[in-house]
Amino acid sequence: MKGKEPEACRPLRADAARNRERILVAAGEVFAERGLDATLDDIAHHAGLGVGTVYRRFPSKGELIEALFEQAVQEVVALAEQAEAMADSWEGLVWFLERATEMQSEDLGLRDVVLHSGYGRERVALARGSIVPVVTRLVERAQQEGHLRQDFVPTDVPIIELMLSSVSAYSSSVAPELWRRYLGIVLDGLAAERSETRALPPGPSTEVIEVAMSCHKFRRC
């Protein structure tokens, strides 16, 4: 007599699958607005579901966060693939850096995972297997076509994203688009050759600097 199939291996019923997707959508919206301090009760309320339903699908907040992180990784991979398909390799690389930073600047929860959280560390390692190959192709193509400086390496990309995301994290309440200024400065430094520098958005005011420094001190803006 065969044993019962493990519950995790069985496909979800249609109503359970709908509830799971509803929870993920609600969690994405709540975490994007409030960050990872939001609770499963908050998410259940936002989804219009009972708390028990949320806990049946995701027994802990960590499991829910990791499921959302996996979705975000796939979105980044899709962005990189779109960038790779562009005719101009430099424009593709610039577009990818801009869109990837926008994702984090618009989503407080994702930004928390990347910058501050202990959630999803194992997922980050797994994500590299999906993201690194396509980003490497983006970088190498731009170098082969003479747009990108030759000493740039693919592992510089996540560090650049980390820097830009930090700007967004600490200035979002007073200057949500400030990171674009520093992306422009970085891009001028990445270009293999340039006859002129790009026009930059306005620099930060004293108020913006004070708010950013305060946010950095308390790890939250």
Residue, then its C-alpha position, 0 to 999 in steps of 0.5 A: m500500500k502506497g503512503k500518502e503523498p506529502e502535502a507540499c507535493r500535491p497541487l493546491r486546489a483552485d480556491a487554495a491557489r487563488n488564496r495563495e496568490r491573493i496573499l502574495v499580492a496583498a503582501g507585496e502591497v503592504f510590504a512595499e508601503r510599510g516595509l517588513d515590520a508589517t505583520l501577517d495579520d496586517i496582510a490578512h486584513h489587506a487581502g480580505l482573508g481570515v488570519g488562519t487562511v494566511y497562516r495555512r499558506f504561510p506559517s511564518k512571515g519569513e516564508l512569505i517574504e522569501a516567496l515574494f523575494e523569489q518573484a522579485v528575482q524573476e522580475v530582475v532576470a526578466l528585466a536583464e533579458q529585455a535589456e539584453a535584447m536591445a539593439d544598443s548594448w550601452e542603452g540596454l545596460v543603462w536601462f537595466l540599472e535604472r529599472a532595477t533601482e526603480m524596483q527597489s526605490e518603489d518597494l520598501g519591503l524589497r529594499d528592506v530585504v536587500l539592505h537590512s534584513g536577515y530574511g532570504r540570505e539563502r535565497v540571495a545566494l540562489a538568485r545569483g545563479s539566475i541573475v549573474p549569467v545574463v548580467t555578465r552577458l550585458v556587461e561583456r557585450a557593452q565592453q566588446e562594442g566599446h561602450l563600457r570601460q574594460d576594467f568593469v566586472p559583472t560583480d560591480v553591478p550588485i554593488i552599484e545597485l546597493m549604493l543607489s538603493s541606499v540613497s533611495a532608502y535614506s532620502s525617499s521621504v524628502a527626495p524620492e528621485l535623488w538616486r537618479r542623480y548618482l546613477g548619472i554620475v556612476l554612468d559617466g564613470l562607466a563609459a569607455e569614452r565620452s565627449e561630454t558628461r550627462a545632465l544631472p538632476p539637482g543636487p541634495s539640499t541641506e534638509v535632504i542631507e540632514v534627513a538622510m543622515s538621520c535615517h541612516k542612524f536609525r536604519r529607517c526613514 
